[in-house]
Amino acid sequence: MIDTSVLVAGLITNHEFHAIARPHVAAAARGQVPGIVLAETWAALRRAPWNLDARTVETTLAPWSEEGRIVATPASAYAEVLRTGRSLNLGGNVHDLLIALTCRDHGLPLFTLDRRQSTLATGLAGLDSTLLLPNG
C-alpha cells in the first residue's frame, strides 16, 4: 500500500520522484489506498506548489472513489496514537503513524518516499515497510 508521498509523486508528472512512484500508483489504481492517504493527497494537490482546482483533483483521485477501494483506519489505530503519541514525540507526523497502523492492521505492506514515515513505520512490529528513495 502507498502513502501520501508516493501517491502525490506518482500523480504529478513533473515531481522529482514521479518515475519511482508511478508504478506503485498504477498498482494502487487497481487496488486499495488508506482513506487518510486520499484525504491528505486531496489537500496536497490543492495547495502550493501544485494548486490544482477541485475538479482536477476529483478526476485524478477518481480511481479510488468507490468505498471498496478505500481502506479504513480502524478505531484501534486512533487509540494507539493517543496512547503512544507522547512517547513517539508525534506532531504533524501523527498522520504517518495512522497510515502505518492502517497498513499493519490490514496486513498490507507500506511503500513511502518519506524518511520520517519510514523511520516511524520501521519501529512497528508486524509492518513490512519500504523506503523507495534512491540510496534509501
C-alpha positions in Angstrom: 0.0 0.0 0.0 1.2 3.5 -0.7 1.3 6.6 1.5 0.7 10.2 0.5 4.3 10.9 -0.6 4.1 8.1 -3.1 0.6 8.9 -4.4 1.4 12.6 -4.9 4.7 11.8 -6.6 3.1 9.2 -8.8 0.3 11.5 -9.9 2.3 14.7 -10.6 4.3 14.1 -13.8 6.9 16.8 -13.0 7.5 15.6 -9.4 11.2 14.7 -8.9 10.3 11.1 -7.8 7.5 10.5 -10.4 9.3 7.7 -12.2 9.9 5.9 -8.9 6.4 6.3 -7.6 4.4 5.8 -10.8 4.5 2.0 -10.9 3.2 1.9 -7.3 0.4 4.3 -8.0 -0.6 2.3 -11.1 -0.8 -0.8 -8.9 -2.8 1.1 -6.3 -5.2 2.2 -9.0 -6.2 -1.4 -9.3 -6.3 -1.9 -5.6 -6.9 0.0 -2.4 -5.5 3.0 -0.6 -6.0 4.1 3.0 -8.7 6.8 3.2 -6.4 9.1 5.2 -3.9 9.0 2.3 -6.6 10.0 -0.2 -7.7 12.9 2.1 -4.0 14.1 2.5 -3.4 13.8 -1.2 -6.5 15.9 -1.9 -5.2 18.6 0.4 -1.7 18.4 -1.0 -2.8 18.7 -4.6 -5.0 21.7 -3.8 -2.2 23.8 -2.2 1.2 25.0 -3.4 3.2 24.1 -5.3 0.5 22.3 -7.4 -2.6 24.4 -6.7 -4.8 22.1 -8.7 -8.5 23.0 -8.9 -11.0 20.8 -7.1 -12.4 19.3 -10.4 -8.9 18.2 -11.5 -8.2 16.7 -8.0 -11.6 14.9 -8.1 -10.8 13.4 -11.5 -7.3 12.5 -10.5 -8.5 10.6 -7.4 -11.5 9.0 -9.2 -10.0 5.5 -9.3 -10.5 5.4 -5.5 -13.9 7.0 -5.3 -15.8 3.8 -4.6 -16.0 2.7 -0.9 -14.5 -0.7 -1.7 -11.3 0.9 -2.9 -10.7 2.8 0.4 -9.0 1.1 3.4 -10.5 2.4 6.6 -8.3 3.3 9.6 -9.5 1.2 12.5 -10.6 2.9 15.7 -7.8 0.9 17.5 -5.2 2.9 15.4 -6.5 6.2 16.8 -6.5 4.7 20.3 -2.9 3.6 19.8 -1.9 7.1 18.6 -3.4 8.6 21.8 -1.6 6.1 24.0 1.8 6.3 22.2 1.9 9.8 20.7 3.8 11.4 23.5 6.4 8.7 23.7 6.9 8.9 19.9 7.0 12.7 20.1 4.3 12.9 17.4 3.4 16.2 15.9 2.4 16.8 12.3 3.5 13.2 11.6 0.6 11.8 13.6 -0.9 11.0 10.1 2.2 9.0 9.3 1.5 6.7 12.3 -2.1 6.4 11.4 -1.2 5.3 7.8 1.4 2.8 9.1 -1.1 1.4 11.6 -3.8 1.1 9.0 -1.4 -0.9 6.8 -0.2 -3.1 9.7 -3.8 -3.8 10.9 -4.9 -4.8 7.4 -1.7 -6.9 6.9 -0.5 -4.8 4.0 3.0 -3.6 3.2 3.7 0.2 3.2 5.7 2.0 0.4 6.9 5.5 1.1 9.2 8.3 -0.2 9.2 9.9 3.3 12.2 9.2 5.5 10.2 10.3 8.6 7.4 7.9 7.7 9.8 5.1 7.0 11.5 5.6 10.4 8.2 5.5 12.2 6.9 2.5 10.2 10.2 0.6 10.8 9.5 0.8 14.5 6.2 -1.0 14.3 6.2 -4.7 14.8 4.2 -6.6 12.2 4.6 -4.0 9.4 6.6 -4.5 6.3 7.7 -1.1 5.0 9.9 0.0 2.1 11.5 3.4 1.6 11.6 4.0 -2.2 14.1 6.8 -2.2 17.3 6.2 -4.1 20.1 5.4 -1.5 17.3 4.5 0.9 
